[in-house]
Amino acid sequence: MENKGSDDVEKLRTKFLSAWHNVKYSWALKSKTSFSRDSPVLLLGKCYHFKTEDDDSPPDDCCDASGEDSVMGNVEAFRRDFASKVWLTYRMDFPPLPDSSLTSDCGWGCMLRAGQMMLAQALCLHLLGRDWTWSEALTLQPLDAETWTASAAKRLAASLEASLQGSPGPSEQWSPPVHQGQAPGSAEEADAHLKAMYHRTLVSWFGDSPAAPFGLHRLVRLGLMMGKQAGDWYGPAVVAHILRKAVEEAMDPGLAGITAYVSQDCTVYSADVIDSHRAAEPGPEPKRCSSPQERQPVSDRAVVILIPVRLGGEKTNPDYFNFAKNILSLEYCLGIIGGKPKQACYFVGFQDDSLIYMDPHYSQSFVDVSTSSDFPLQSYHCPSPKKMPFSKMDPSCTIGFYSRSAQDYERIRQELSKVLQPSAKEKYPAFTIVQGRSTDYDLSAALTPEKREWPFIRAPQRSVTTAGDFVLL
C-alpha cells in the first residue's frame, strides 16, 4: 500500500509539473526578429535580399510576421519560405508516453522536436522539392502572447482538475489520414492537389500519437533502447541515432524510398552511404511532386545523412562560424540541430553573425491527426523566425544533408570536400569524408570516449549582444 501511495504521489507531481510547464512555455515565443536591410539572408541554401538598388526607404521601414512590409525586394519570398517549414513544438494533453505517465514534453523534449523538424525538412525535399511553399504560409497570424497566456491558464486549471479526477487522456489510436476528393482537371491543379496531400500526410507522420512513425511516442520508445527515458535530456548525437532507427523501421509505403545514415566519430564513409542508397527493397517508391511522371529507381533510394559534431570545447570556437555559414548555404543542407546549453533549437539559416532558427519552446495543444483528413495545419507552421549570435551556439550539434541518389551523393561529397578544407584559422575540419566503408578501418583500436580527441579548438571568452524584433534596420 505504501508503494502504491508513493506512485500516486509521483504521478500527481508529474502532472502538476507538466501543467506548470504548459503555462511557462505558452508565452515564451516572440513574434518579431530584427533583420538588417543591407546584408543577405541565407535560408537552407536560398539567398534573400531585403534591399534593391533603388531602395531609399528610411531604416525604420519594416517587415514583420503579420505581412505588413514596406521594404522592396524579396522579403515576402523569405517569409513564405520560412513559414512553409514544418514547425514541431512542445505539445500538451497527448496520450501518455511509453513507460511514463507524461502527457506533455514541455521542459525536456526540445531536442527531439528539433530532430523532428530536421527530418520533416528532409521529407519536404524528398516529396515536394526545395521550391515548394505552402499556399497558406503568408496567412499565418503573429503569435499573440497575451491570448496564449490566458488560454494557457485555462489549460492549467483543466489539466489540474483532470489530474485530481484521474480522467483518461486522448485516444491512443492512430492511423494515417485518408484524403478525400478528386484532383482538379488541369495539370497545374492536379500537381498542386498532389502537393497538398503530401504536405498533410507528411505532417501526420509527426503526430503526437503512439503509432505515428516519427511522432514523439515513437522516438521516446526508440530512446528507451538507448537508456533514455521520457523526461530525460536528449543530446543531438543520440537524437541522430533515434531518427535513423525511426526512418529505417517506418512501414508507411510513402517512406519506402528513403533511409538514414549517421556518421561515426565525425567521419562519413562514402561507400556506406552509397550502400544505403542502393539497398532499397522492391516495392512502391515515392514520386517527387514537382514531376509527377518521374519515378525514382527502387535500387537508388534517398539518404538522410546525419553528422554529429562538436565545434569547440566549452563554447563554439569562432573559427567554425564561417564553416557553419558555408554549410547552411548549401541547397541540400537540412540545417543543424543544437542550440544553447540545455535549450535545443533548429538552425535553418543566418544573416551576418547571427543564426536563424526555429524554436520548439512553445507549448501548444494536442492535435489528433488521425480523426479527419482536414485537421488544422496552422500550428505546424511558424510565422516568426528567431535569431541568435553564433557565439551563443552550443558546440555540440548534428548537421543534416539530403542526398537523393548515389550520383547526387558524389556531387555532395565533392562540394563538401571543398567546404571542409582547413583554413589558416580552422586547423581541424568539423568532420571528414573518406572513401571505403567503416569496416575497412580498424575501429576497435579507437580511443575510449573519455580519451577521444574531438577535432576542435577551444574558444576564447566573448561577450555578445542579441537581436531584437523582426524589423529591417
Secondary structure, 3 states (H helix, E strand, C coil): CHHHHHHHHHHHHHHHHHHHHHHHCCCCCCCCCCECCCCCEEECCEEECCCCCCCCCCCCCCCCCCCCCCCCCCHHHHHHHHHHCECCCCEECCCCCCCCCCCECCCCCHHHHHHHHHHHHHHHHHHCCCCCCCCCHHHCCCCCHHHHHHHHHHHHHHHHHHHHHCCCCCCCCCCCCCCCCCCCCCHHHHHHHHHHHHHHHHHHCCCCCCCCCCCHHHHHHHHHCCCCCCCCCCCHHHHHHHHHHHHHHCCCHHHCCEEEEECECCEEEHHHHHHHHCCCCCCCCCECCCCCCCECCCCCCEEEEEEEEECECCCECHHHHHHHHHHHCCCCEEEEEEEECCEEEEEEEEECCEEEEECCCCCEECCCCCCCCCCCCHHHECCCCEEEEHHHCCCEEEEEEEECCHHHHHHHHHHHHHHCCCCCCCCCCCCEEECCCHHHCCHHHCCCCCCCCCCCCCCCCCCCCCCCCCCEC
